[in-house]
Amino acid sequence: ASADAIAQALKRAAERSTRRKGTPFQSAMSMLNFYINRAGAKLPDDRRATLELAKQKLREAFGRHA
């Protein structure tokens, strides 16, 4: 999946969830970081790069500019 698709899917999931404590942005970023951290060293470089890019796309989707 593309970074855009991943970001949009996480945004949708976070906004629809009723089981979150933080903001939808915090929730979506947490999901992505959890996945990256759990995969750890087994994640291929190209996949990791896509997921890191998805973080940037996620910030843009939520109107955050970091």
N, C-alpha and C positions, 0 to 999 in steps of 0.2 A: 504493500500500500504506500501511497505517496505521503509526504509530510503533511500536505494540505488535508488529505482524507483522514489521516490520524487525528489531526488537530480538530477537524469538524466533528468527528465521531466522539472525541473526548468532551468537547464543548456541549454537544447534545446530551451525552450521558450525565454530565455534571449538572446541567440545568434541569434535567428531568428528575434527578434523584431527590428523594425526600429524606434520605438518611445521611445528610452531611452536616457538619458543624460549622465549617468555614464558608467562604463565598464560593460560588461555582468555579471561579478562576483557581482558587486555592485547591479545590477538590480535583479539578482536571489536571493541574500541574502535579499534584500528589500522586495521582494514578499513573501518570507518565514516568515520574521519577521512581516510583515503586517498581514498575516494570523494568526500567533500565537497571536499577540496582539489584533486583533479584536475578536478572539474567547474568549480570556480572561479566566475568571474563569470557564466558561462552558466546557472547553476542558478537557476530561478525562485524568488522569495521564499517562496512557499507550500511549495515542495518543500524548500527549505533549512530552513524552520521545522519541517517534519515530521522531517527528519533530525536536527536539533538536539534535538527532543523524544525521538527514538529513543535518543540518548545517555543521557538521563535514565532512560528505560525500561530500557536496558541495565544501568545501574548498579543499578537496583532488582532486575532479574532475577538479578544476581549477588550481591545482598545488600550492595552498597556504597552508603553514604549520603554523598554528597559535596555 
